[in-house]
Amino acid sequence: MTRIVLAALMLTAAIPAFAQDRAAVRTACQADFARNCPGIMPGGGRLMACLKEKPDQFSQTCRDALRTAQAQRQGR
């Protein structure tokens, strides 16, 4: 479970200005990654690949949090 939380944090980049986004992604996605990607080790894009393979199995809340974090990183 800890690995999934760490992976969710990595998805939002390690920039302090986005601490709130990282927390939002962790809160919104932790259970989704645990349920939909069991046994998948973080790193190398494996969790994102799982998300892309099963997007409909992730909650809308998780997908929205990931989109928001990505937009923040891109300066939108």
C-alpha positions as CSV (number, residue, x, y, z in Angstrom):
1,M,0.0,0.0,0.0
2,T,2.9,2.4,0.8
3,R,4.3,1.8,-2.6
4,I,1.1,2.9,-4.2
5,V,0.9,6.0,-2.2
6,L,4.5,6.8,-3.2
7,A,3.7,6.2,-6.8
8,A,0.7,8.5,-6.7
9,L,3.0,11.1,-5.3
10,M,5.5,10.6,-8.1
11,L,2.7,11.0,-10.6
12,T,2.3,14.6,-9.6
13,A,6.0,15.5,-9.7
14,A,8.3,16.3,-6.8
15,I,7.9,20.1,-6.9
16,P,7.0,21.6,-3.5
17,A,4.6,24.1,-5.1
18,F,2.4,21.2,-5.9
19,A,2.1,19.7,-2.4
20,Q,-1.6,20.2,-2.4
21,D,-2.0,18.5,-5.7
22,R,0.1,15.6,-4.5
23,A,-2.1,15.3,-1.4
24,A,-5.2,15.5,-3.6
25,V,-4.0,12.7,-5.9
26,R,-3.0,10.5,-3.0
27,T,-6.4,11.0,-1.3
28,A,-8.3,10.5,-4.6
29,C,-6.3,7.6,-6.1
30,Q,-4.8,5.5,-3.4
31,A,-7.7,3.0,-3.2
32,D,-8.1,2.9,-7.0
33,F,-4.5,2.0,-7.6
34,A,-4.6,-0.6,-4.8
35,R,-7.8,-2.2,-6.3
36,N,-7.0,-1.9,-10.0
37,C,-3.2,-2.4,-10.1
38,P,-2.5,-5.0,-7.3
39,G,1.1,-6.2,-7.3
40,I,2.3,-3.6,-9.8
41,M,5.5,-2.1,-8.6
42,P,5.9,1.7,-8.9
43,G,8.4,3.1,-11.3
44,G,9.1,3.0,-15.0
45,G,5.6,4.2,-15.8
46,R,4.0,0.9,-14.8
47,L,1.2,2.5,-12.7
48,M,0.4,5.0,-15.4
49,A,0.3,2.1,-17.9
50,C,-2.2,0.4,-15.6
51,L,-4.3,3.5,-15.4
52,K,-4.2,3.8,-19.2
53,E,-5.2,0.2,-19.6
54,K,-8.2,0.5,-17.2
55,P,-9.3,4.1,-17.2
56,D,-12.9,3.3,-16.7
57,Q,-12.1,1.3,-13.5
58,F,-10.6,4.4,-11.8
59,S,-13.0,6.8,-10.1
60,Q,-13.8,10.1,-11.7
61,T,-12.4,11.8,-8.6
62,C,-9.0,10.1,-9.2
63,R,-9.0,11.0,-12.9
64,D,-9.9,14.6,-12.1
65,A,-7.2,14.9,-9.5
66,L,-4.6,13.5,-11.9
67,R,-5.8,15.9,-14.7
68,T,-5.6,18.9,-12.3
69,A,-2.1,18.0,-11.1
70,Q,-0.9,17.6,-14.7
71,A,-2.4,20.9,-15.7
72,Q,-0.7,22.6,-12.7
73,R,2.7,21.1,-13.7
74,Q,2.2,22.4,-17.3
75,G,1.4,25.9,-15.9
76,R,-2.3,26.0,-17.0
